[in-house]
Amino acid sequence: KDSDADDAVEQLFLVVVAIDFGTTSSGYAYSFTKEPECIHVMRRWEGGDPGVSNQKTPTTILLTPERKFHSFGYAARDFYHDLDPTESKHWLYFEKFKMKLHTTGNLTMETDLTAANGKKVKALEIFAYALQFFKEQALKELSDQGGSDFENTEVRWVITVPAIWKQPAKQFMRQAAYKAGMASPENPEQLIIALEPEAASIYCRKLRLHQMIDLSSRAPVNGYSPSDTIGTGFTQAKEHVRRNRQSRTFLVENVIGEIWSELEEGSDRYIVVDSGGGTVDMTVHQIRLPEGHLKELYKATGGPYGSLGVDYEFEKLLCKIFGEDFIEQFKIKRPAAWVDLMIAFESRKRAAAPDRTNPLNITLPFSFIDYYKKFRGHSVEHALRKSNVDFVKWSSQGMLRMSPDAMNALFKPTIDQIIQHLSDVFDKPEVTNVKFLFLVGGFAESPLLQQAVQSAFGSRCRVIIPQDVGLTILKGAVLFGLDPAVIKVRRSPLTYGVGVLNRFVEGKHPPEKLLIKDGTRWCTDVFDKFISADQSVALGETVTRSYTPAKPSQLVIVINIYSSEQDNVSFITESGVKKCGTLRLDLTGTDASVPSRREIKTLMQFGDTEIKAIAIDVATSKSVKVGIDFLNY
């Protein structure tokens, strides 16, 4: 497609709205296609926590006892919290549920999520409710701003997902968005799935020097000398952001930022590390100047090393002090108080820093202290003394006092995994000449993570943090929605192919694969490879295959798609090769007077954020309905 054809399509949408649907917090931003240099970040939310800037809202959702949508975000959390315990156990409260799509191996439309009270609800319903909430909020804000009702048809929606998500999870998000009424199977173009580190990368290209913090000591940023960048530089930078807080419109200049002039064309790369609540994923890009197109050099990698890992360590610490049996019971019997405790922990977690010397106090909810006494027959204070967990003491004001070392220890396992993973990526031959490392995402705000990344990799590349780091992905996703063709080359995360029959060749094919049919010797289970893992694919590049129905009367061809992490796969029966989806060609409604042997030409695209297919009946040149399905096969 040339860009003119693309522009014609673009004009249909008046606005691009991107939703950063995060594990711990979510938000949206938008831009009018007429003035793409202005990105508007959503209105301030009601509620909000101490020590947390609330441009985004917690990803929490509350359903009534009748399983109808009640509220989202701070509103859901506060309402749930204020319910009487006898009542609250009938309400369904969900938080941090996005990780389920990453951790479920066999995700389907039927996958369940478990609410805080232990009851199960279909994941698709919860995701659709959440997306519908954002859709309504955004349309309402756009209507208020424009003074007239904004129609859904005028919006192109962008939803962000981690780059390391597998196809089924991406398709699941798309299905949930259809259910929420953002787009439809008839009009799939209205919704784009964006990959989080890619979105961040697109935004980072636009950064000007005053919009970032350089952790390396090579250059003072914002006029601060290097030594104070890590401690005080951040408070000054934060002040700068806070003054701008009220103005929610960010100007993105139509140029590529100055730092790129240091990159040598064609050889220098940069790496974007998106560290969020649930996952950390990273992508290695090369920029093509002057237009700033991006090319992916190594397939996206990462894992579940988000800041939730720190919460999990805190929970383990509580289990160690108060007993796992008590914590499990407390979560079920007093779910709202548990949420409260985790909110208190969250604000102290954000106060952790490498050079901190004074202890961090975490207030225990009254019902924790009360319930513990009922449960164990002795006090919380007694438990702490007895537990011989060194760094945690009881303070007379009813708080847990954690020494900075104790807090840092909670971060250590997660940060170690991130550093280890990054080291593995840096050791790959494709990943030489990395000039910059951009640290983005909510977890990137943590000084502990910043320091760990800087001390591990600061000698190899410049470690840079964009200023409004928690909003980087959101802004980049808007830019991606305005121009999805900016990323020209991607890498396939897996090897994909189908099983076929080939003529049997003595000596080449194993005898147990021999099948004799009508006197012809065939070899079964041969893997016909469409694309290899880590192969580079250009945007719009297609893989073409022709398929013929077994009988002229056959109206549907269903072909199984297999995937593997290995490059060289010969047979679909090999270990590590899994059936991952189906390609379905629907031949109904095509002309009956076609030749007896029909040939259906299928073109598959692997260069986009999702795998797509189109099919054509060769005899009539008519297009054939085709579906590629990784979820319901």
Disulfide bonds with the S-S distance in Angstrom:
none
